[in-house]
């Protein structure tokens, strides 16, 4: 059985007051989205580089309390910014606060300004990937040792498209892979991920395939991404416009149509 189609809402925690972010999270849940995401950075990624911005994990603790049903998490948290055992404990705590609705999204990190401004060693893409490969088993081990343990097997989402390392780590550890690009890219990366799964003896159908998409381009993107294997599509919204979700219902209707087929 394949994965049901899910629609995520991405709310970058930039260029907005916290009250606006909070209202948008509640609105996404009320509209019927499946998942709501923030991201793990310290400065805006676009727009005014010194504009308003809030921290990821304290925000997720808030989201655990202001929502009731929707799953949520970071797309993605940066492995470099927190000790892996501490990060595991933070995730476990947010998981319990939410009654078991956290998706644990993680990646190797890439935004150099975050590192330099906050005093982290930026290293190289290779060193950051090596750190991620060391952190993942530590995180899983810490979850098993914590008292209490997480409420469920926490779904791990790994974001990134590196074919030799990131997709191999995904085959080894993840429940969800989040990629970037159009249908052709996603189709190719899915084949690479399937091969990594075959190499380690894992059923590739266990890994849900996720991708970001432009909310205004449902006619151009939805069917192609679905045909490429992506069943989890996350749509980004802009804090500078108050997270206008007027285009979201069309995607939710498409999801419902797919899942009813």
Number of C-alpha atoms within 10 A of each C-alpha: 5 9 15 14 21 20 25 27 26 24 23 26 26 28 24 19 15 16 8 15 23 16 13 21 24 16 15 22 18 13 12 16 23 20 24 27 26 26 24 25 24 20 21 19 15 12 11 11 13 13 14 17 20 22 15 22 19 11 18 24 20 14 25 24 12 14 19 14 17 21 21 26 30 25 25 24 25 21 22 20 18 12 13 21 19 12 18 23 20 16 24 25 20 23 26 18 18 24 16 19 23 31 23 23 27 24 22 24 23 16 13 12 17 18 18 11 10 10 10 13 12 17 11 10 12 11 12 20 20 14 15 23 18 12 20 21 15 16 18 17 13 19 20 14 11 13 10 11 16 22 16 13 12 19 15 20 27 27 25 19 21 14 15 11 17 22 26 21 20 23 28 16 18 23 22 22 25 25 21 15 14 15 20 13 14 25 19 14 21 22 14 19 25 19 17 22 22 13 11 11 11 15 11 18 13 15 21 20 25 27 24 21 19 14 21 14 11 16 10 10 15 20 15 17 24 20 13 19 22 26 22 24 26 24 21 20 19 18 21 15 10 15 22 12 18 9 13 21 13 13 22 19 12 16 20 15 11 15 12 8 5
